Amino acid sequence: MTFQLSQAVGKVAPNGNPLVGYRYGADPYALVYSGRVYLYMTNDALEYDGNGGIVENTYSSINKIAVISSSDLVNWTDHGEIAVAGPDGAAKWATQSWAPAAVHKVIGGRDKFFLYFANNASGIGVLSGDSPVGPWIDPIGEALILRSTPGVEDVTWLFDPAVLVDDDGKGYIYFGGGVPEGAYAEPGTARVMKLGDDMISVEGAAEVIPAPFMFEDAGIHKREGVYYYTYCSNFFDGERPEGSPPAGEIAYMTSGSPMGPWTYQGTILKNPGHFFGVSGNNHHAIFQFHDEWYIAYHAQTLSKAQGIANGYRSTHLGRLFHNEDGSIRDVRADYKGVERIGYLNPYELVQAVTIGWSAGVKTELKADREQRVVTGIDQGDWIGLSGVDFGSKGAAAFTASVISLQGGSIELHLDDPAGPLIGELAVPAAAGPDSQSGLKTEVSGAEGIHDLYLVFTGTEETELFELVSWQFIS
């Protein structure tokens, strides 16, 4: 290897956090469906001043929701962004889309998916679709929850939804936040409300959840008949009564009913600053996947590694454990993340935007092809996949679909970007406007379970090609 390998930033092997190393994503919410977990995130994107300098994240221009998914919790497929608000979004009445919540329900014998979002802090909207990645429509053409909704008149911030479909099929939405003047200890701004059977309407009046020192970030999960309402505490810096949640931590309450009454239990996740040396708001989602419990949360680790930790957040994943008495153990946030829970099958077609680790690349939707691909590929860049199972027989060939530009090659390495070379695929330069093609090369030495690295080589300082998909042949 005579060229310089690009260095991973933020997400560095073998760590699993942050989940993505080439883009941001905040306020995660999980939907488990058909053997995959889908994470929906506020689409944090860099903001600049008039001189091109990066400024503090104002959230004011965020009108998209980002989506990634995984079956093994280490390799994540990038599904891109959902255009939610604004003139190009599904909900044209809205101006922003923050803090999503997604849920699945069978209605009329059909799988239906619902994506709830905050229009800044002034209301909550809902989109619907027939798959976890859409396409999405605005089924009601207006906000689902507004100031005129019964029971929410005194909620400071109408945002941060969480949704539960109970065992009987009934839906509930949890939301709210903010601190009225002088009401730090008992802000009274958390709410729960019944959803209609159609999931796009509400019933009755919202009821208060008496969450101590509540600030934002509603969460809900149910385990063994117990309902857990979780939230982020406020940043009041005065004296707090003993047993109160400290500032900026994830706290929880329990109930035997989805509407309460609720009992405060304690906190489970300290502020990101405690673990990563960069503070900020704290946002989470708790979910069950293959009989185990997990918590998704965000922190400014990627932007910190980039030297621009100005409120640009990235999603992380950790295990969550319930004690025998139903209480929740403290969660320790870290870079390691969670254990991989399966293996990647290289003999099935793999979308190139399925990535465990990466250096130098990004992903982009090619609108003319209606597909998301890996772009920004320069010499020395790479993508890595964790736990690829080649089997005892091993692989004989490698194929890839590429969009040629300058051209170059894809080197296939095991266990490290500079690890054993099992094959190399030459990518010719583009010969015309229709530059997407399928290419194939022989491989040898790929047996058993390994991490796999696709290392890109070619002319320096020139974008080489774009990668659409790949697959091994046994």
C-alpha positions as CSV (number, residue, x, y, z in Angstrom):
1,M,0.0,0.0,0.0
2,T,1.8,3.1,-1.2
3,F,-0.9,5.7,-0.5
4,Q,-2.0,7.4,2.7
5,L,-5.2,6.0,4.3
6,S,-7.8,8.5,5.4
7,Q,-8.4,8.5,9.2
8,A,-11.8,7.9,10.8
9,V,-13.2,10.8,12.8
10,G,-15.7,10.4,15.7
11,K,-16.6,6.7,15.2
12,V,-13.4,4.7,15.3
13,A,-13.3,0.9,15.2
14,P,-14.0,-1.2,17.1
15,N,-16.3,1.4,18.9
16,G,-20.0,1.5,18.0
17,N,-20.6,5.1,19.1
18,P,-21.5,7.5,17.6
19,L,-23.6,5.3,15.3
20,V,-22.6,7.4,12.2
21,G,-19.3,9.0,11.6
22,Y,-20.0,11.1,8.5
23,R,-23.2,13.1,9.5
24,Y,-25.1,14.3,12.5
25,G,-28.4,13.1,13.9
26,A,-30.1,14.2,17.2
27,D,-33.2,13.5,19.4
28,P,-33.3,9.8,18.4
29,Y,-36.5,7.7,18.4
30,A,-36.6,4.0,17.7
31,L,-39.1,1.9,15.8
32,V,-38.6,-1.9,15.7
33,Y,-40.1,-3.6,12.7
34,S,-39.4,-6.9,10.8
35,G,-36.1,-7.6,12.4
36,R,-34.6,-4.1,12.1
37,V,-34.5,-1.1,14.3
38,Y,-35.1,2.2,12.6
39,L,-33.8,5.4,14.3
40,Y,-35.4,8.7,13.4
41,M,-33.4,11.8,14.2
42,T,-33.5,15.6,14.0
43,N,-31.4,16.4,11.0
44,D,-28.7,18.6,12.6
45,A,-26.7,20.3,9.8
46,L,-24.0,22.9,10.0
47,E,-24.9,26.6,10.0
48,Y,-22.6,29.3,8.8
49,D,-22.1,33.1,9.3
50,G,-21.6,35.5,6.4
51,N,-17.9,34.8,6.4
52,G,-18.4,31.0,6.1
53,G,-17.6,30.4,9.7
54,I,-19.5,27.6,11.6
55,V,-21.9,29.1,14.2
56,E,-23.8,27.7,17.1
57,N,-26.7,25.4,16.0
58,T,-29.9,27.5,16.2
59,Y,-32.2,24.6,15.0
60,S,-34.2,27.2,13.1
61,S,-33.6,25.8,9.6
62,I,-34.1,22.1,10.4
63,N,-37.0,20.8,8.4
64,K,-36.0,17.2,7.7
65,I,-35.8,14.0,9.7
66,A,-32.9,11.6,9.1
67,V,-33.4,7.8,9.2
68,I,-30.9,5.0,9.7
69,S,-31.6,1.3,10.3
70,S,-29.8,-1.8,11.4
71,S,-30.3,-5.5,12.1
72,D,-27.1,-6.0,14.1
73,L,-26.8,-2.6,15.9
74,V,-23.3,-1.8,14.5
75,N,-23.7,-1.6,10.8
76,W,-26.2,1.1,9.9
77,T,-28.0,1.7,6.6
78,D,-28.5,5.4,5.8
79,H,-32.0,6.0,4.4
80,G,-31.4,9.7,4.0
81,E,-33.7,12.5,5.0
82,I,-37.5,12.8,5.1
83,A,-38.6,16.2,3.8
84,V,-41.1,17.0,6.5
85,A,-41.7,20.8,6.8
86,G,-41.6,23.8,4.5
87,P,-42.6,24.2,0.8
88,D,-40.7,21.1,-0.3
89,G,-41.9,19.0,2.7
90,A,-45.0,16.7,3.2
91,A,-46.3,19.1,5.9
92,K,-46.2,22.4,4.1
93,W,-47.9,24.2,6.9
94,A,-45.0,23.5,9.2
95,T,-41.7,25.5,9.4
96,Q,-39.5,23.0,11.4
97,S,-39.3,19.3,12.2
98,W,-37.7,18.5,15.5
99,A,-37.6,15.5,17.8
100,P,-39.5,12.8,15.9
101,A,-41.4,9.8,17.2
102,A,-42.4,6.9,15.0
103,V,-44.8,4.0,15.6
104,H,-46.3,1.1,13.7
105,K,-49.9,-0.1,13.9
106,V,-52.0,-2.5,11.9
107,I,-55.1,-0.8,10.7
108,G,-57.7,-2.5,8.6
109,G,-55.4,-5.4,8.1
110,R,-52.6,-3.2,6.7
111,D,-49.3,-2.1,8.2
112,K,-49.3,1.6,8.8
113,F,-46.5,3.8,10.0
114,F,-46.8,7.2,11.7
115,L,-44.1,9.8,12.1
116,Y,-44.8,12.6,14.7
117,F,-42.7,15.7,14.8
118,A,-42.5,19.0,16.6
119,N,-43.0,22.2,14.6
120,N,-40.5,24.1,16.7
121,A,-42.2,24.4,20.1
122,S,-45.6,25.6,18.8
123,G,-47.3,22.3,17.9
124,I,-47.0,18.7,16.9
125,G,-47.7,17.2,13.5
126,V,-48.0,13.7,12.0
127,L,-47.2,12.0,8.8
128,S,-48.2,8.6,7.7
129,G,-46.8,6.0,5.3
130,D,-46.9,2.3,4.3
131,S,-43.3,1.5,5.2
132,P,-40.8,2.6,7.9
133,V,-39.0,4.8,5.3
134,G,-42.1,6.1,3.5
135,P,-43.1,7.6,1.2
136,W,-44.8,9.9,3.7
137,I,-47.9,12.0,3.4
138,D,-49.6,14.6,5.6
139,P,-52.9,12.9,6.3
140,I,-54.6,15.9,8.0
141,G,-53.0,18.9,6.4
142,E,-52.5,20.7,9.7
143,A,-51.1,20.2,13.2
144,L,-52.3,17.3,15.3
145,I,-51.8,19.2,18.6
146,L,-52.0,23.0,19.0
147,R,-52.6,25.6,21.7
148,S,-56.3,25.1,21.0
149,T,-56.1,21.4,21.9
150,P,-57.9,20.8,25.3
151,G,-55.5,20.6,28.2
152,V,-52.4,22.1,26.6
153,E,-53.1,25.8,27.1
154,D,-50.4,26.2,29.8
155,V,-47.7,24.0,28.2
156,T,-44.7,26.3,27.6
157,W,-43.2,24.2,24.7
158,L,-45.5,22.0,22.6
159,F,-42.9,19.6,21.3
160,D,-40.9,16.4,21.8
161,P,-43.5,13.7,21.2
162,A,-43.3,10.0,22.2
163,V,-46.0,7.5,21.2
164,L,-47.1,4.2,22.6
165,V,-49.5,1.7,21.0
166,D,-50.6,-0.5,23.9
167,D,-51.3,-4.2,23.8
168,D,-55.0,-3.5,23.1
169,G,-54.2,-1.4,20.1
170,K,-55.0,1.9,21.8
171,G,-52.5,4.8,21.1
172,Y,-51.2,7.5,23.5
173,I,-49.0,10.5,22.9
174,Y,-46.7,12.1,25.4
175,F,-45.3,15.6,24.9
176,G,-44.5,19.0,26.3
177,G,-41.8,20.9,28.1
178,G,-40.4,24.2,29.2
179,V,-40.4,26.0,32.5
180,P,-42.9,28.7,33.4
181,E,-41.5,31.7,35.3
182,G,-40.6,30.6,38.8
183,A,-41.8,27.0,38.4
184,Y,-38.6,25.0,38.2
185,A,-39.4,22.3,40.7
186,E,-42.9,21.6,39.4
187,P,-43.2,23.1,35.9
188,G,-46.4,21.2,35.1
189,T,-45.6,21.1,31.4
190,A,-45.6,17.4,30.7
191,R,-48.7,15.9,29.1
192,V,-50.3,12.6,28.0
193,M,-53.2,12.3,25.6
194,K,-55.2,9.6,24.0
195,L,-54.9,9.1,20.2
196,G,-57.8,8.1,18.0
197,D,-57.9,4.6,16.6
198,D,-56.6,6.2,13.3
199,M,-53.5,7.5,15.1
200,I,-54.0,10.9,13.4
201,S,-56.5,12.4,15.8
202,V,-56.7,13.0,19.5
203,E,-59.4,12.2,22.0
204,G,-60.5,14.1,25.1
205,A,-58.2,16.4,26.9
206,A,-54.5,16.1,27.6
207,E,-53.6,15.3,31.2
208,V,-50.7,16.6,33.3
209,I,-47.8,14.3,34.2
210,P,-46.4,15.7,37.5
211,A,-42.7,15.3,36.4
212,P,-40.3,16.9,38.9
213,F,-38.0,19.5,37.3
214,M,-39.3,18.6,33.9
215,F,-37.6,20.3,30.9
216,E,-38.2,18.3,27.7
217,D,-37.8,15.0,25.9
218,A,-40.8,12.7,26.5
219,G,-40.2,9.0,26.4
220,I,-42.4,6.0,27.0
221,H,-42.0,2.2,27.2
222,K,-43.9,-0.6,28.8
223,R,-42.4,-3.7,30.5
224,E,-44.2,-6.4,32.4
225,G,-47.3,-4.3,32.9
226,V,-45.4,-1.2,34.1
227,Y,-45.5,2.0,32.1
228,Y,-42.3,4.1,32.2
229,Y,-42.4,7.8,31.4
230,T,-39.0,9.2,30.9
231,Y,-37.8,12.8,30.4
232,C,-34.9,15.3,30.7
233,S,-34.7,17.4,33.8
234,N,-34.3,21.2,33.6
235,F,-31.1,23.2,34.2
236,F,-32.3,25.1,37.3
237,D,-29.0,25.9,39.2
238,G,-30.5,26.6,42.6
239,E,-31.1,24.3,45.5
240,R,-33.1,21.2,44.8
241,P,-35.0,19.1,47.4
242,E,-33.3,15.8,48.3
243,G,-34.3,13.1,45.8
244,S,-34.9,15.5,43.0
245,P,-33.3,14.9,39.6
246,P,-30.0,16.8,39.0
247,A,-29.8,19.2,36.0
248,G,-29.9,17.8,32.5
249,E,-30.4,14.1,33.4
250,I,-32.8,11.5,32.1
251,A,-35.3,10.8,34.9
252,Y,-38.2,8.4,35.0
253,M,-41.6,7.8,36.5
254,T,-43.8,4.7,36.6
255,S,-47.5,3.8,36.5
256,G,-49.8,0.9,36.1
257,S,-51.7,2.8,33.5
258,P,-50.7,4.7,30.3
259,M,-52.4,7.8,31.6
260,G,-51.1,7.6,35.2
261,P,-51.1,8.3,38.1
262,W,-47.3,8.5,38.1
263,T,-44.7,7.9,40.7
264,Y,-41.3,9.5,40.4
265,Q,-38.4,7.0,40.7
266,G,-35.1,8.7,40.0
267,T,-32.6,9.3,37.2
268,I,-30.9,6.8,34.8
269,L,-28.6,8.8,32.5
270,K,-26.4,11.8,33.4
271,N,-25.8,14.7,31.1
272,P,-23.5,14.0,28.1
273,G,-20.9,16.3,29.6
274,H,-20.3,13.9,32.4
275,F,-19.1,11.2,30.0
276,F,-17.8,13.0,26.9
277,G,-16.6,16.4,28.2
278,V,-19.0,18.3,26.1
279,S,-22.4,19.2,27.7
280,G,-25.7,20.2,26.1
281,N,-29.2,19.0,26.1
282,N,-30.0,15.4,26.8
283,H,-32.4,13.4,24.7
284,H,-33.2,9.7,24.6
285,A,-35.4,6.8,23.5
286,I,-35.8,3.4,25.1
287,F,-36.8,0.3,23.1
288,Q,-36.7,-3.5,23.1
289,F,-35.0,-5.4,20.3
290,H,-34.6,-9.2,20.3
291,D,-35.7,-9.5,24.0
292,E,-33.1,-7.0,25.1
293,W,-33.5,-3.4,26.1
294,Y,-31.6,-0.5,24.7
295,I,-31.4,3.3,25.1
296,A,-30.6,5.7,22.2
297,Y,-29.3,9.1,23.2
298,H,-27.3,11.9,21.6
299,A,-24.0,13.7,22.4
300,Q,-21.7,16.1,20.6
301,T,-18.9,13.5,20.1
302,L,-18.6,13.7,16.3
303,S,-18.6,17.5,16.2
304,K,-16.2,17.6,19.2
305,A,-13.8,15.3,17.3
306,Q,-14.2,17.7,14.3
307,G,-13.4,20.7,16.5
308,I,-16.8,22.2,16.0
309,A,-18.9,21.1,19.0
310,N,-21.4,24.0,18.7
311,G,-24.6,22.1,19.4
312,Y,-24.3,19.6,16.5
313,R,-25.3,16.2,18.0
314,S,-24.9,12.6,17.1
315,T,-26.9,9.5,18.1
316,H,-25.4,6.8,20.4
317,L,-26.6,3.5,21.7
318,G,-26.3,1.7,25.0
319,R,-27.8,-1.2,26.9
320,L,-30.6,-0.6,29.4
321,F,-31.2,-3.0,32.3
322,H,-34.3,-3.3,34.6
323,N,-33.8,-4.7,38.1
324,E,-36.0,-7.5,39.5
325,D,-38.1,-4.9,41.2
326,G,-38.7,-3.1,37.9
327,S,-36.4,-0.2,38.7
328,I,-33.9,0.9,36.0
329,R,-30.1,0.7,36.5
330,D,-27.9,3.7,35.8
331,V,-26.8,3.9,32.2
332,R,-23.2,4.7,31.4
333,A,-22.7,6.5,28.1
334,D,-19.5,5.6,26.2
335,Y,-17.8,5.3,22.8
336,K,-17.8,1.5,22.9
337,G,-21.6,1.2,22.3
338,V,-23.4,-2.2,22.3
339,E,-22.4,-5.7,21.2
340,R,-23.2,-6.6,17.6
341,I,-26.1,-9.1,17.7
342,G,-25.7,-10.7,14.3
343,Y,-23.6,-11.2,11.2
344,L,-23.7,-9.5,7.8
345,N,-24.4,-11.8,4.9
346,P,-22.1,-10.7,2.1
347,Y,-23.8,-13.0,-0.4
348,E,-27.0,-10.9,-0.4
349,L,-27.0,-7.5,-2.1
350,V,-25.6,-4.9,0.3
351,Q,-26.5,-1.2,-0.3
352,A,-23.2,0.7,-0.1
353,V,-24.8,3.1,2.4
354,T,-24.7,0.3,4.9
355,I,-21.6,1.3,7.0
356,G,-20.0,0.3,10.2
357,W,-17.1,2.7,10.1
358,S,-15.8,5.1,7.5
359,A,-13.2,7.7,6.6
360,G,-13.6,10.5,4.1
361,V,-16.9,9.5,2.5
362,K,-20.4,10.8,2.7
363,T,-23.8,9.6,1.4
364,E,-26.1,11.4,-1.1
365,L,-29.4,10.8,-2.8
366,K,-29.1,10.7,-6.5
367,A,-32.5,12.0,-7.4
368,D,-32.2,11.1,-11.1
369,R,-31.6,7.4,-10.0
370,E,-33.9,7.4,-6.9
371,Q,-31.1,5.8,-4.9
372,R,-28.8,6.8,-2.1
373,V,-25.1,6.1,-2.7
374,V,-21.7,6.6,-1.2
375,T,-20.1,9.8,-2.5
376,G,-17.0,12.0,-1.8
377,I,-14.8,9.0,-2.6
378,D,-11.1,10.1,-2.8
379,Q,-7.9,8.2,-2.7
380,G,-7.4,6.5,0.7
381,D,-11.0,6.8,1.8
382,W,-12.7,3.7,3.0
383,I,-15.8,2.1,4.5
384,G,-15.8,-0.8,7.0
385,L,-18.4,-3.4,7.9
386,S,-18.4,-5.4,11.2
387,G,-18.9,-9.1,11.4
388,V,-19.1,-10.2,7.8
389,D,-19.7,-14.0,7.6
390,F,-18.1,-15.5,4.5
391,G,-18.8,-19.0,5.7
392,S,-16.5,-22.0,5.7
393,K,-16.4,-22.3,1.9
394,G,-15.5,-18.7,1.4
395,A,-16.1,-16.2,-1.4
396,A,-14.9,-16.6,-4.9
397,A,-15.8,-13.3,-6.5
398,F,-16.9,-9.7,-5.6
399,T,-19.3,-7.6,-7.6
400,A,-20.2,-3.9,-7.3
401,S,-22.4,-1.4,-8.9
402,V,-20.6,1.9,-9.3
403,I,-21.1,5.3,-10.9
404,S,-17.8,6.1,-12.6
405,L,-16.1,9.5,-12.5
406,Q,-12.3,9.6,-12.7
407,G,-12.1,5.9,-12.0
408,G,-9.8,4.0,-9.7
409,S,-10.1,0.7,-7.7
410,I,-11.7,-0.9,-4.7
411,E,-9.3,-2.9,-2.5
412,L,-10.9,-5.5,-0.3
413,H,-9.1,-5.9,3.1
414,L,-10.0,-8.1,6.1
415,D,-10.1,-6.8,9.7
416,D,-8.4,-3.5,9.1
417,P,-8.1,-1.0,6.2
418,A,-4.5,-2.2,5.9
419,G,-5.3,-5.8,6.7
420,P,-4.9,-8.9,4.4
421,L,-5.9,-8.1,0.8
422,I,-8.4,-10.6,-0.7
423,G,-9.1,-8.9,-4.0
424,E,-9.1,-5.7,-6.0
425,L,-11.8,-4.3,-8.3
426,A,-10.8,-2.0,-11.1
427,V,-13.2,0.9,-11.8
428,P,-12.8,2.5,-15.2
429,A,-13.2,6.2,-15.9
430,A,-16.6,7.3,-17.0
431,A,-17.1,6.9,-20.8
432,G,-20.4,8.9,-21.1
433,P,-23.4,10.2,-19.2
434,D,-24.7,6.7,-18.3
435,S,-21.8,5.9,-16.0
436,Q,-23.4,3.3,-13.7
437,S,-22.2,-0.2,-14.3
438,G,-21.8,-3.6,-12.7
439,L,-18.2,-4.8,-12.2
440,K,-16.7,-8.1,-11.0
441,T,-13.4,-9.5,-9.8
442,E,-12.1,-12.7,-8.3
443,V,-11.2,-12.9,-4.6
444,S,-9.4,-15.4,-2.4
445,G,-8.7,-15.8,1.3
446,A,-12.2,-14.7,2.5
447,E,-13.4,-17.4,4.8
448,G,-15.1,-17.3,8.2
449,I,-16.1,-14.2,10.0
450,H,-14.2,-10.9,9.6
451,D,-14.6,-7.2,9.5
452,L,-14.5,-6.1,5.9
453,Y,-12.9,-2.9,4.6
454,L,-13.5,-1.4,1.1
455,V,-10.5,0.9,0.5
456,F,-10.7,3.3,-2.5
457,T,-7.6,4.1,-4.5
458,G,-6.9,6.2,-7.6
459,T,-5.6,9.7,-8.5
460,E,-4.9,12.0,-5.7
461,E,-7.3,14.9,-4.9
462,T,-9.8,13.7,-7.5
463,E,-13.2,12.2,-6.8
464,L,-12.9,8.7,-8.1
465,F,-16.4,7.2,-8.4
466,E,-19.6,6.7,-6.4
467,L,-20.6,3.3,-4.9
468,V,-24.2,2.1,-5.2
469,S,-24.1,-1.5,-3.9
470,W,-21.9,-4.6,-3.6
471,Q,-22.1,-8.4,-3.2
472,F,-19.8,-11.4,-2.9
473,I,-20.3,-14.7,-4.8
474,S,-19.4,-18.0,-3.3
